[in-house]
Amino acid sequence: MKIGIHQTKGSFSERWIAYCEAKQIAWRPVDCYRSDIIQQLADCDALMWHFQNVSPKDFLFAKQLLFSLQASGKIVFPDFNTSWHFDDKVGQKYLLESISAPLAPSYVFYSKKDALVWANQTTFPKVFKLRTGGGSANVKLVKDRYSAVKLINKAFSCGFGQYDSIGNLKERIRKYRLGKESLMGVMKGFVRLLIPTEFSLIKGREKGYVYFQEFIPGNDSDIRVVVIGDRAFAIKRLIRKNDFRASGSGDILYNKTEINENCVRVAFETTKKLDVQCMAYDFVYYKGKPLITEISYGFIREVYDPCPGYWSRDLTWHEGKFNPQGWMVDLVVKSIGPGK
């Protein structure tokens, strides 16, 4: 048995490698960006690649490579079920609705006429989202019909850039005031007002559709639950000051008592229905019941290091430190099977 691992600084791969070394699991470094990646993997039973939603190169071919290898019989992480909808909120809407998961009511339109009819009949506020973007990027609160119509008109004309330079600058300034961003980081935000990111140039503008989600009032935070195999861990993320968004706020509570176990239960149930290796679920509450707003196989690893423990599938709590990236390797090893 041998696992091919694509190495990227700051990604899961660093901990995958350390875990393989510690457990004496055979692995080899591979470079998914090289044209001969299939040949590199000839003697490997699996490929593990933590591809990123903001990498221009990863956007171009990561899913196609992983799914091709999976079709050939190799084990991959993340696999098709886990990642085809990664960074695609519209795809997530259809997926979660198809299995009757408790998704916050969501609406997508592919014609300006249909979107305007809906805007004239619905109530506000609503949440506008582009299908791509993490950490609350490309997410806006739409307070009235006028604002919704303005967004709809733009969606079906010039469209939206992948990188919200003004929103990014505001976020950098917010973090600078909190001591979480450097002055150089703020200056980079000003530069981005004039020079777009490479990813936004390659990806192009988002247009030809418009996506809204129901605004769920009364939440001062959201719950992020990550399920890997038969184990789950969670954090509570507080919303930004004078804002409605929690993702990317950096204000996090870790105590187990802050987590409603109904969220953990729903996350386990949804993971089983989706048949995925790893999934992070964002929850808000409506009348005391958890609703999913987004899902993602990826997460920032260091954010979860302070978690005091995890739940097993039967909702038994296990106190103590743990290694989520090690669990991912274990899943791959188990999928390869004995005798390899």
C-alpha positions in Angstrom: 0.0 0.0 0.0 1.2 3.5 -0.9 -0.4 6.9 -0.8 0.5 9.7 -3.1 0.3 13.1 -1.3 0.4 16.5 -3.1 2.3 18.9 -0.8 1.1 22.4 -0.3 2.4 24.7 2.5 -0.3 25.4 5.1 -2.6 22.7 3.8 -3.8 19.4 5.3 -0.8 17.7 3.5 1.7 18.7 6.1 -0.2 16.9 8.8 -1.0 13.9 6.5 2.7 13.4 6.0 3.5 13.7 9.6 0.8 11.2 10.5 2.0 8.7 7.8 5.5 9.0 9.1 4.4 8.5 12.7 2.2 5.5 11.8 4.7 4.0 9.3 2.2 4.3 6.4 3.9 4.2 3.0 3.6 7.5 1.1 5.4 9.4 -1.6 5.3 13.1 -2.7 3.6 13.8 -6.0 3.1 17.0 -8.0 -0.4 17.3 -9.3 0.6 20.3 -11.3 2.8 18.2 -13.6 1.5 16.8 -16.8 2.8 13.3 -15.9 0.8 13.1 -12.6 -0.9 9.8 -13.8 2.5 8.2 -14.3 3.7 9.5 -10.9 0.8 7.7 -9.3 1.4 4.4 -11.1 2.7 2.6 -8.0 0.3 4.4 -5.6 -3.1 3.1 -4.4 -4.4 6.5 -3.5 -4.0 10.2 -4.0 -4.6 12.8 -1.2 -4.8 16.4 -2.3 -6.1 19.3 -0.3 -7.0 21.5 -3.2 -8.1 25.1 -2.5 -11.1 27.2 -3.6 -9.0 30.3 -4.2 -6.1 28.7 -6.1 -6.3 29.6 -9.9 -4.5 26.4 -10.8 -6.6 24.2 -8.6 -9.8 25.7 -10.1 -8.7 24.7 -13.5 -8.3 21.0 -13.0 -8.4 19.6 -9.5 -11.8 18.0 -9.6 -11.2 16.6 -13.1 -8.0 14.9 -12.0 -9.4 13.5 -8.8 -12.6 12.2 -10.4 -10.6 10.7 -13.3 -8.4 8.8 -10.8 -11.4 7.7 -8.8 -13.0 6.4 -12.0 -9.8 4.4 -12.7 -10.2 2.6 -9.4 -7.8 4.5 -7.2 -8.8 5.9 -3.8 -8.8 9.7 -3.7 -9.3 12.2 -1.0 -11.5 14.2 -1.4 -13.6 11.8 -3.5 -16.5 12.8 -5.9 -19.3 12.8 -3.4 -17.2 14.8 -1.0 -16.0 17.6 -3.4 -18.0 18.0 -6.6 -20.1 20.7 -4.9 -17.1 22.4 -3.2 -17.3 26.2 -3.4 -20.6 25.9 -5.4 -23.5 27.1 -3.3 -26.0 26.5 -6.1 -24.9 22.9 -6.4 -25.2 22.6 -2.6 -28.8 23.9 -2.8 -29.8 21.1 -5.2 -27.9 18.5 -3.3 -29.3 19.2 0.1 -32.8 19.7 -1.2 -32.6 16.3 -3.0 -32.0 14.5 0.3 -34.5 16.7 2.3 -31.7 18.1 4.5 -32.7 21.1 6.7 -31.3 23.7 4.3 -32.2 27.4 4.9 -34.7 28.2 2.1 -32.8 29.1 -1.0 -33.7 30.5 -4.4 -31.9 30.5 -7.7 -33.0 32.0 -11.0 -31.5 31.8 -14.5 -33.6 34.5 -16.1 -33.9 38.1 -15.2 -37.7 38.0 -15.7 -38.2 35.2 -13.3 -35.9 36.8 -10.7 -37.8 40.1 -10.9 -41.2 38.4 -10.5 -39.9 36.7 -7.4 -38.4 40.0 -6.0 -41.7 41.7 -6.4 -43.6 39.0 -4.5 -41.1 38.0 -1.7 -40.4 39.6 1.6 -37.1 41.1 2.8 -34.4 40.9 4.1 -32.8 38.2 2.1 -29.2 37.1 1.8 -27.5 37.4 -1.6 -24.6 35.0 -2.4 -22.4 34.2 -5.4 -22.0 30.5 -5.9 -18.3 30.8 -5.0 -16.4 32.3 -2.1 -15.5 31.3 1.5 -15.2 33.2 4.8 -18.4 35.2 4.0 -16.9 36.6 0.8 -19.4 37.5 -1.9 -22.3 37.5 0.7 -24.5 40.5 1.2 -27.7 41.3 3.2 -30.4 42.6 0.9 -32.7 44.8 2.9 -35.4 45.7 0.4 -36.8 45.1 -3.1 -34.8 48.0 -4.6 -31.5 46.5 -3.5 -32.6 43.1 -4.8 -33.6 44.5 -8.2 -30.2 46.3 -8.4 -28.4 43.0 -7.8 -30.6 41.1 -10.3 -30.0 43.7 -13.0 -26.2 43.4 -12.5 -26.3 39.6 -12.4 -27.9 39.6 -15.9 -25.7 42.3 -17.4 -22.1 42.9 -16.4 -22.1 40.3 -13.6 -19.9 40.2 -10.5 -16.2 39.9 -10.1 -14.8 36.9 -8.1 -12.9 39.2 -5.8 -14.8 41.9 -3.8 -12.0 44.4 -3.5 -14.0 46.9 -1.4 -15.4 44.2 0.9 -12.0 42.7 1.3 -10.5 46.1 2.2 -13.2 46.7 4.8 -12.5 43.3 6.3 -8.8 44.0 6.5 -9.4 47.3 8.2 -11.8 45.6 10.7 -9.2 43.0 11.6 -6.5 45.6 11.8 -8.5 47.5 14.5 -8.8 44.2 16.4 -5.1 43.6 16.1 -5.6 40.6 13.8 -4.2 42.2 10.6 -1.0 44.1 9.9 -0.7 47.6 8.4 1.0 45.9 5.4 -2.1 43.7 5.0 -4.3 46.8 4.9 -2.0 48.4 2.3 -2.4 45.2 0.2 -6.1 45.7 0.4 -5.8 49.2 -1.1 -3.6 47.8 -3.9 -6.3 45.2 -4.7 -8.7 48.1 -5.5 -6.6 48.6 -8.6 -5.0 45.2 -9.3 -7.4 42.1 -9.3 -6.3 38.7 -8.0 -5.0 36.1 -10.5 -7.9 33.8 -9.5 -10.5 36.5 -10.4 -9.0 37.0 -13.8 -8.9 33.3 -14.6 -12.4 32.5 -13.2 -14.0 35.4 -14.9 -17.2 37.2 -13.8 -20.2 35.5 -12.2 -23.3 36.2 -14.3 -26.3 34.6 -15.9 -27.8 33.5 -12.6 -28.8 35.0 -9.2 -28.9 33.2 -5.9 -30.6 34.3 -2.7 -31.1 32.6 0.7 -33.6 33.3 3.4 -32.3 35.5 6.1 -32.8 33.8 9.5 -33.1 36.5 12.2 -32.2 36.2 15.8 -28.8 34.6 15.5 -25.8 36.2 17.0 -23.6 33.3 15.9 -23.5 30.2 13.8 -22.3 26.6 14.6 -19.7 24.9 12.4 -19.7 21.1 12.7 -17.1 19.1 10.9 -17.7 15.4 10.4 -14.9 13.0 9.3 -15.9 9.4 9.1 -17.6 8.5 12.4 -16.4 11.5 14.4 -17.3 15.1 14.6 -16.1 18.3 16.3 -17.6 21.8 16.4 -17.1 25.5 17.1 -19.4 28.5 17.6 -18.5 31.5 15.5 -19.8 34.9 16.7 -21.0 37.4 14.1 -19.0 40.5 13.3 -19.9 43.7 15.0 -22.7 45.6 13.1 -23.0 42.7 10.7 -24.9 39.5 10.2 -22.0 37.2 9.1 -20.2 34.8 11.3 -17.9 32.9 8.9 -14.5 34.4 8.9 -15.2 36.7 11.9 -12.4 35.1 14.0 -14.5 35.4 17.1 -14.8 31.7 18.2 -16.1 29.8 21.2 -14.9 26.3 21.8 -16.5 25.1 25.0 -18.7 22.0 24.5 -21.6 23.7 26.3 -21.8 26.3 23.5 -22.7 23.6 20.9 -26.3 22.4 20.4 -26.0 18.7 19.9 -28.9 18.8 17.5 -26.5 20.3 15.0 -24.0 17.5 15.6 -26.8 14.9 15.1 -28.1 16.6 11.9 -24.5 16.7 10.6 -24.0 13.0 11.2 -27.3 12.2 9.5 -26.6 14.4 6.5 -23.1 12.9 6.1 -24.5 9.4 6.0 -27.0 10.4 3.3 -24.4 12.1 1.2 -21.9 9.3 1.7 -19.0 11.8 2.0 -15.6 11.4 3.6 -15.4 14.8 5.3 -17.8 17.7 5.5 -18.1 20.9 7.4 -21.7 22.2 8.0 -22.6 25.8 8.9 -25.8 26.0 11.0 -28.1 28.8 12.2 -31.3 28.4 14.2 -34.9 29.0 13.2 -37.5 28.5 16.0 -34.9 26.4 17.9 -34.2 24.0 14.9 -30.8 24.0 13.1 -30.7 24.9 9.4 -27.8 24.4 7.1 -26.6 27.4 5.2 -23.5 26.0 3.5 -21.2 23.0 3.4 -17.5 22.5 2.5 -15.0 19.6 2.6 -12.2 22.1 3.5 -11.5 24.2 6.5 -8.6 26.1 8.1 -6.9 23.5 10.2 -5.4 25.7 12.9 -8.9 27.2 13.8 -9.9 23.8 15.2 -6.8 22.9 17.1 -8.2 24.4 20.4 -11.3 22.1 20.2 -11.5 20.3 23.6 -12.8 17.0 22.2 -15.1 15.3 19.7 -18.3 13.3 19.3 -18.6 9.7 18.0 -21.6 8.9 15.8 -23.7 7.8 18.8 -23.1 11.4 20.2 -20.8 10.1 22.9 -18.4 12.9 23.9 -14.6 12.2 23.9 -12.6 14.7 25.8 -9.0 15.5 24.7 -6.9 16.6 21.8 -7.3 14.8 18.4 -5.9 14.8 14.9 -8.6 15.4 12.2 -6.0 15.1 9.4 -4.9 11.7 10.8 -8.6 10.6 10.6 -8.5 11.5 6.9 -5.5 9.3 6.3 -7.2 6.5 8.3 -10.2 6.7 6.0 -8.0 6.4 2.9 -6.1 3.4 4.4 -9.4 1.7 5.3 -10.7 2.3 1.7 -7.6 0.8 0.2 -8.2 -2.3 2.2 -6.0 -5.1 3.7 -3.3 -6.8 1.7 -2.3 -3.7 -0.3 
